[in-house]
Amino acid sequence: MIVSLSQYLRKFASLIEELSLKEVSSRIAKYLLDLSFKSTKEGKGTNEVELDLSKSQLASKLGTISETLSRTLAKMRAKGIIDVKKNRILILNRESLEELASGLKI
């Protein structure tokens, strides 16, 4: 039981750190990379991910609002990092996405 509580505490501490210290673009990039990694484990292509949440649910999960989420995805698309088609996102430049996820501005 203590091990479980310790794991939950670490998870929540990490979540608080992300929500308070990282920019929205970093959070989105990390989320997309995590989805990509999950898709790879399931045997699917690594560069195309399917969003598993609605825009408002995803925005809430990432600690933002849907308008900011849309603007950030549009900026990433304009920079050639991703391409968005409905609920599918194609990762065009993984290196840039990883830099964004780590908090580096591009």
Secondary structure, DSSP 4 states (H G I P E B T S, - for coil): -HHHHHHHHHHHHHHHHHHHHS-HHHHHHHHHHHHHHHHHHTTS-SSEEE--S-HHHHHHHTTS-HHHHHHHHHHHHHTTSEEEETTEEEES-HHHHHHHHTT---
